[in-house]
Structures are given as C-alpha cells and as structure tokens.
Amino acid sequence: MWFGKKMGVHFKRSGRYAYAYLLVSVVIFIEVIVIYYFVGELIQNITQLLKMFYNET
C-alpha cells in the first residue's frame, strides 16, 4: 500500500495529476476492502465466541 502512495506523490510532483488521482483512489479502495474483510472476520469470531459462552451456561 505504501508503494502506491509513494508513486502517487511521484506522479503529483511530475505534473501527472490524473495518474496520481487514479493511483491513490485505487490504493484507498484496496485498503477499504482489506479493512472491511478484517472487521467482518473479527465480528464473526466474536459472535461465535459469545455463542459458545452463552450455550454453556
């Protein structure tokens, strides 16, 4: 992810604003997908843990 941000800064400095905007947008989109997947997995694990706890009592 940091490589994409670094390249975005490089494109911006060289005057290629369209490439910089596109590259940074793609990097942000990928980061959102990764965070969404991680949070989804975390919520599922917590839900399963709570179900196990409440089923035993």
Phi and psi restraints in degrees (range 20) as a CNS / XPLOR table:
assign (resid 1 and name C) (resid 2 and name N)
       (resid 2 and name CA) (resid 2 and name C) 1.0 -66.6 20.0 2
assign (resid 2 and name N) (resid 2 and name CA)
       (resid 2 and name C) (resid 3 and name N) 1.0 -29.1 20.0 2
assign (resid 2 and name C) (resid 3 and name N)
       (resid 3 and name CA) (resid 3 and name C) 1.0 -64.2 20.0 2
assign (resid 3 and name N) (resid 3 and name CA)
       (resid 3 and name C) (resid 4 and name N) 1.0 -41.7 20.0 2
assign (resid 3 and name C) (resid 4 and name N)
       (resid 4 and name CA) (resid 4 and name C) 1.0 -63.9 20.0 2
assign (resid 4 and name N) (resid 4 and name CA)
       (resid 4 and name C) (resid 5 and name N) 1.0 -39.8 20.0 2
assign (resid 4 and name C) (resid 5 and name N)
       (resid 5 and name CA) (resid 5 and name C) 1.0 -66.6 20.0 2
assign (resid 5 and name N) (resid 5 and name CA)
       (resid 5 and name C) (resid 6 and name N) 1.0 -39.8 20.0 2
assign (resid 5 and name C) (resid 6 and name N)
       (resid 6 and name CA) (resid 6 and name C) 1.0 -64.1 20.0 2
assign (resid 6 and name N) (resid 6 and name CA)
       (resid 6 and name C) (resid 7 and name N) 1.0 -41.7 20.0 2
assign (resid 6 and name C) (resid 7 and name N)
       (resid 7 and name CA) (resid 7 and name C) 1.0 -67.0 20.0 2
assign (resid 7 and name N) (resid 7 and name CA)
       (resid 7 and name C) (resid 8 and name N) 1.0 -34.8 20.0 2
assign (resid 7 and name C) (resid 8 and name N)
       (resid 8 and name CA) (resid 8 and name C) 1.0 -61.3 20.0 2
assign (resid 8 and name N) (resid 8 and name CA)
       (resid 8 and name C) (resid 9 and name N) 1.0 -41.7 20.0 2
assign (resid 8 and name C) (resid 9 and name N)
       (resid 9 and name CA) (resid 9 and name C) 1.0 -65.2 20.0 2
assign (resid 9 and name N) (resid 9 and name CA)
       (resid 9 and name C) (resid 10 and name N) 1.0 -39.6 20.0 2
assign (resid 9 and name C) (resid 10 and name N)
       (resid 10 and name CA) (resid 10 and name C) 1.0 -61.9 20.0 2
assign (resid 10 and name N) (resid 10 and name CA)
       (resid 10 and name C) (resid 11 and name N) 1.0 -46.2 20.0 2
assign (resid 10 and name C) (resid 11 and name N)
       (resid 11 and name CA) (resid 11 and name C) 1.0 -64.1 20.0 2
assign (resid 11 and name N) (resid 11 and name CA)
       (resid 11 and name C) (resid 12 and name N) 1.0 -38.1 20.0 2
assign (resid 11 and name C) (resid 12 and name N)
       (resid 12 and name CA) (resid 12 and name C) 1.0 -65.0 20.0 2
assign (resid 12 and name N) (resid 12 and name CA)
       (resid 12 and name C) (resid 13 and name N) 1.0 -41.7 20.0 2
assign (resid 12 and name C) (resid 13 and name N)
       (resid 13 and name CA) (resid 13 and name C) 1.0 -66.2 20.0 2
assign (resid 13 and name N) (resid 13 and name CA)
       (resid 13 and name C) (resid 14 and name N) 1.0 -34.4 20.0 2
assign (resid 13 and name C) (resid 14 and name N)
       (resid 14 and name CA) (resid 14 and name C) 1.0 -83.4 20.0 2
assign (resid 14 and name N) (resid 14 and name CA)
       (resid 14 and name C) (resid 15 and name N) 1.0 -1.2 20.0 2
assign (resid 14 and name C) (resid 15 and name N)
       (resid 15 and name CA) (resid 15 and name C) 1.0 92.3 20.0 2
assign (resid 15 and name N) (resid 15 and name CA)
       (resid 15 and name C) (resid 16 and name N) 1.0 6.2 20.0 2
assign (resid 15 and name C) (resid 16 and name N)
       (resid 16 and name CA) (resid 16 and name C) 1.0 -95.6 20.0 2
assign (resid 16 and name N) (resid 16 and name CA)
       (resid 16 and name C) (resid 17 and name N) 1.0 76.4 20.0 2
assign (resid 16 and name C) (resid 17 and name N)
       (resid 17 and name CA) (resid 17 and name C) 1.0 -68.6 20.0 2
assign (resid 17 and name N) (resid 17 and name CA)
       (resid 17 and name C) (resid 18 and name N) 1.0 -32.4 20.0 2
assign (resid 17 and name C) (resid 18 and name N)
       (resid 18 and name CA) (resid 18 and name C) 1.0 -65.3 20.0 2
assign (resid 18 and name N) (resid 18 and name CA)
       (resid 18 and name C) (resid 19 and name N) 1.0 -44.0 20.0 2
assign (resid 18 and name C) (resid 19 and name N)
       (resid 19 and name CA) (resid 19 and name C) 1.0 -64.6 20.0 2
assign (resid 19 and name N) (resid 19 and name CA)
       (resid 19 and name C) (resid 20 and name N) 1.0 -41.3 20.0 2
assign (resid 19 and name C) (resid 20 and name N)
       (resid 20 and name CA) (resid 20 and name C) 1.0 -62.8 20.0 2
assign (resid 20 and name N) (resid 20 and name CA)
       (resid 20 and name C) (resid 21 and name N) 1.0 -45.1 20.0 2
assign (resid 20 and name C) (resid 21 and name N)
       (resid 21 and name CA) (resid 21 and name C) 1.0 -62.6 20.0 2
assign (resid 21 and name N) (resid 21 and name CA)
       (resid 21 and name C) (resid 22 and name N) 1.0 -44.6 20.0 2
assign (resid 21 and name C) (resid 22 and name N)
       (resid 22 and name CA) (resid 22 and name C) 1.0 -64.5 20.0 2
assign (resid 22 and name N) (resid 22 and name CA)
       (resid 22 and name C) (resid 23 and name N) 1.0 -44.9 20.0 2
assign (resid 22 and name C) (resid 23 and name N)
       (resid 23 and name CA) (resid 23 and name C) 1.0 -65.6 20.0 2
assign (resid 23 and name N) (resid 23 and name CA)
       (resid 23 and name C) (resid 24 and name N) 1.0 -45.2 20.0 2
assign (resid 23 and name C) (resid 24 and name N)
       (resid 24 and name CA) (resid 24 and name C) 1.0 -66.4 20.0 2
assign (resid 24 and name N) (resid 24 and name CA)
       (resid 24 and name C) (resid 25 and name N) 1.0 -36.4 20.0 2
assign (resid 24 and name C) (resid 25 and name N)
       (resid 25 and name CA) (resid 25 and name C) 1.0 -63.2 20.0 2
assign (resid 25 and name N) (resid 25 and name CA)
       (resid 25 and name C) (resid 26 and name N) 1.0 -42.4 20.0 2
assign (resid 25 and name C) (resid 26 and name N)
       (resid 26 and name CA) (resid 26 and name C) 1.0 -65.0 20.0 2
assign (resid 26 and name N) (resid 26 and name CA)
       (resid 26 and name C) (resid 27 and name N) 1.0 -41.8 20.0 2
assign (resid 26 and name C) (resid 27 and name N)
       (resid 27 and name CA) (resid 27 and name C) 1.0 -63.2 20.0 2
assign (resid 27 and name N) (resid 27 and name CA)
       (resid 27 and name C) (resid 28 and name N) 1.0 -44.4 20.0 2
assign (resid 27 and name C) (resid 28 and name N)
       (resid 28 and name CA) (resid 28 and name C) 1.0 -63.7 20.0 2
assign (resid 28 and name N) (resid 28 and name CA)
       (resid 28 and name C) (resid 29 and name N) 1.0 -40.2 20.0 2
assign (resid 28 and name C) (resid 29 and name N)
       (resid 29 and name CA) (resid 29 and name C) 1.0 -62.0 20.0 2
assign (resid 29 and name N) (resid 29 and name CA)
       (resid 29 and name C) (resid 30 and name N) 1.0 -43.7 20.0 2
assign (resid 29 and name C) (resid 30 and name N)
       (resid 30 and name CA) (resid 30 and name C) 1.0 -64.4 20.0 2
assign (resid 30 and name N) (resid 30 and name CA)
       (resid 30 and name C) (resid 31 and name N) 1.0 -41.2 20.0 2
assign (resid 30 and name C) (resid 31 and name N)
       (resid 31 and name CA) (resid 31 and name C) 1.0 -63.2 20.0 2
assign (resid 31 and name N) (resid 31 and name CA)
       (resid 31 and name C) (resid 32 and name N) 1.0 -39.3 20.0 2
assign (resid 31 and name C) (resid 32 and name N)
       (resid 32 and name CA) (resid 32 and name C) 1.0 -63.4 20.0 2
assign (resid 32 and name N) (resid 32 and name CA)
       (resid 32 and name C) (resid 33 and name N) 1.0 -42.1 20.0 2
assign (resid 32 and name C) (resid 33 and name N)
       (resid 33 and name CA) (resid 33 and name C) 1.0 -63.2 20.0 2
assign (resid 33 and name N) (resid 33 and name CA)
       (resid 33 and name C) (resid 34 and name N) 1.0 -43.5 20.0 2
assign (resid 33 and name C) (resid 34 and name N)
       (resid 34 and name CA) (resid 34 and name C) 1.0 -63.9 20.0 2
assign (resid 34 and name N) (resid 34 and name CA)
       (resid 34 and name C) (resid 35 and name N) 1.0 -44.6 20.0 2
assign (resid 34 and name C) (resid 35 and name N)
       (resid 35 and name CA) (resid 35 and name C) 1.0 -65.1 20.0 2
assign (resid 35 and name N) (resid 35 and name CA)
       (resid 35 and name C) (resid 36 and name N) 1.0 -41.6 20.0 2
assign (resid 35 and name C) (resid 36 and name N)
       (resid 36 and name CA) (resid 36 and name C) 1.0 -61.8 20.0 2
assign (resid 36 and name N) (resid 36 and name CA)
       (resid 36 and name C) (resid 37 and name N) 1.0 -43.2 20.0 2
assign (resid 36 and name C) (resid 37 and name N)
       (resid 37 and name CA) (resid 37 and name C) 1.0 -64.4 20.0 2
assign (resid 37 and name N) (resid 37 and name CA)
       (resid 37 and name C) (resid 38 and name N) 1.0 -43.5 20.0 2
assign (resid 37 and name C) (resid 38 and name N)
       (resid 38 and name CA) (resid 38 and name C) 1.0 -63.6 20.0 2
assign (resid 38 and name N) (resid 38 and name CA)
       (resid 38 and name C) (resid 39 and name N) 1.0 -44.7 20.0 2
assign (resid 38 and name C) (resid 39 and name N)
       (resid 39 and name CA) (resid 39 and name C) 1.0 -65.8 20.0 2
assign (resid 39 and name N) (resid 39 and name CA)
       (resid 39 and name C) (resid 40 and name N) 1.0 -38.9 20.0 2
assign (resid 39 and name C) (resid 40 and name N)
       (resid 40 and name CA) (resid 40 and name C) 1.0 -61.9 20.0 2
assign (resid 40 and name N) (resid 40 and name CA)
       (resid 40 and name C) (resid 41 and name N) 1.0 -45.1 20.0 2
assign (resid 40 and name C) (resid 41 and name N)
       (resid 41 and name CA) (resid 41 and name C) 1.0 -63.4 20.0 2
assign (resid 41 and name N) (resid 41 and name CA)
       (resid 41 and name C) (resid 42 and name N) 1.0 -41.0 20.0 2
assign (resid 41 and name C) (resid 42 and name N)
       (resid 42 and name CA) (resid 42 and name C) 1.0 -63.1 20.0 2
assign (resid 42 and name N) (resid 42 and name CA)
       (resid 42 and name C) (resid 43 and name N) 1.0 -42.9 20.0 2
assign (resid 42 and name C) (resid 43 and name N)
       (resid 43 and name CA) (resid 43 and name C) 1.0 -65.4 20.0 2
assign (resid 43 and name N) (resid 43 and name CA)
       (resid 43 and name C) (resid 44 and name N) 1.0 -40.4 20.0 2
assign (resid 43 and name C) (resid 44 and name N)
       (resid 44 and name CA) (resid 44 and name C) 1.0 -63.5 20.0 2
assign (resid 44 and name N) (resid 44 and name CA)
       (resid 44 and name C) (resid 45 and name N) 1.0 -42.1 20.0 2
assign (resid 44 and name C) (resid 45 and name N)
       (resid 45 and name CA) (resid 45 and name C) 1.0 -65.0 20.0 2
assign (resid 45 and name N) (resid 45 and name CA)
       (resid 45 and name C) (resid 46 and name N) 1.0 -41.7 20.0 2
assign (resid 45 and name C) (resid 46 and name N)
       (resid 46 and name CA) (resid 46 and name C) 1.0 -65.6 20.0 2
assign (resid 46 and name N) (resid 46 and name CA)
       (resid 46 and name C) (resid 47 and name N) 1.0 -40.4 20.0 2
assign (resid 46 and name C) (resid 47 and name N)
       (resid 47 and name CA) (resid 47 and name C) 1.0 -62.4 20.0 2
assign (resid 47 and name N) (resid 47 and name CA)
       (resid 47 and name C) (resid 48 and name N) 1.0 -44.3 20.0 2
assign (resid 47 and name C) (resid 48 and name N)
       (resid 48 and name CA) (resid 48 and name C) 1.0 -63.9 20.0 2
assign (resid 48 and name N) (resid 48 and name CA)
       (resid 48 and name C) (resid 49 and name N) 1.0 -39.6 20.0 2
assign (resid 48 and name C) (resid 49 and name N)
       (resid 49 and name CA) (resid 49 and name C) 1.0 -63.6 20.0 2
assign (resid 49 and name N) (resid 49 and name CA)
       (resid 49 and name C) (resid 50 and name N) 1.0 -43.6 20.0 2
assign (resid 49 and name C) (resid 50 and name N)
       (resid 50 and name CA) (resid 50 and name C) 1.0 -66.5 20.0 2
assign (resid 50 and name N) (resid 50 and name CA)
       (resid 50 and name C) (resid 51 and name N) 1.0 -37.7 20.0 2
assign (resid 50 and name C) (resid 51 and name N)
       (resid 51 and name CA) (resid 51 and name C) 1.0 -63.4 20.0 2
assign (resid 51 and name N) (resid 51 and name CA)
       (resid 51 and name C) (resid 52 and name N) 1.0 -41.9 20.0 2
assign (resid 51 and name C) (resid 52 and name N)
       (resid 52 and name CA) (resid 52 and name C) 1.0 -63.5 20.0 2
assign (resid 52 and name N) (resid 52 and name CA)
       (resid 52 and name C) (resid 53 and name N) 1.0 -40.6 20.0 2
assign (resid 52 and name C) (resid 53 and name N)
       (resid 53 and name CA) (resid 53 and name C) 1.0 -65.8 20.0 2
assign (resid 53 and name N) (resid 53 and name CA)
       (resid 53 and name C) (resid 54 and name N) 1.0 -45.3 20.0 2
assign (resid 53 and name C) (resid 54 and name N)
       (resid 54 and name CA) (resid 54 and name C) 1.0 -76.0 20.0 2
assign (resid 54 and name N) (resid 54 and name CA)
       (resid 54 and name C) (resid 55 and name N) 1.0 -25.6 20.0 2
assign (resid 54 and name C) (resid 55 and name N)
       (resid 55 and name CA) (resid 55 and name C) 1.0 -73.5 20.0 2
assign (resid 55 and name N) (resid 55 and name CA)
       (resid 55 and name C) (resid 56 and name N) 1.0 -26.3 20.0 2
assign (resid 55 and name C) (resid 56 and name N)
       (resid 56 and name CA) (resid 56 and name C) 1.0 -78.1 20.0 2
assign (resid 56 and name N) (resid 56 and name CA)
       (resid 56 and name C) (resid 57 and name N) 1.0 -25.0 20.0 2
